[in-house]
Amino acid sequence: MIRRREAVARVAVRPAEGPVETLRRRLAGSTAREHVVLDFLEDDLREAREALEAVASWIGGVEDALADPAASQERLLALALGGGAVDRVDALGGAVASVRRRIAQIVARM
């Protein structure tokens, strides 16, 4: 459980000036289109972090339920059947795909 929290903390905490800003300065002479793509990349990275945090939170809930000696069948079944796990994983997959697409767009323009 501690490892999960540490991983979420590492993903959630970002410096005031992120890596996208570093790249934005590097491409300072580029067109507005490149900067729009960077804006989208920044949004995609935020969405990926949020989706990853949601998946980690669900996994933490599963771990907590499994570690609870008083966990009921209903609680475990609810985690297995729902809890939004599939939606969270789908959101993460979509966000990662968007990040990859934006990176490819940036590389093509460098």
Buried (B, 14 or more C-beta within 10 A) or exposed (E): EEEBEEBBEEBEEEEEEEEBEEBBEEBEEBEEEBEEBBEBBBBBBBBBBBBBBBBBBBBBBBEBBEEEEEEEEEBBEEBEEEBEBEEBBEBBEBBBEBBEBBBEBBEEEE
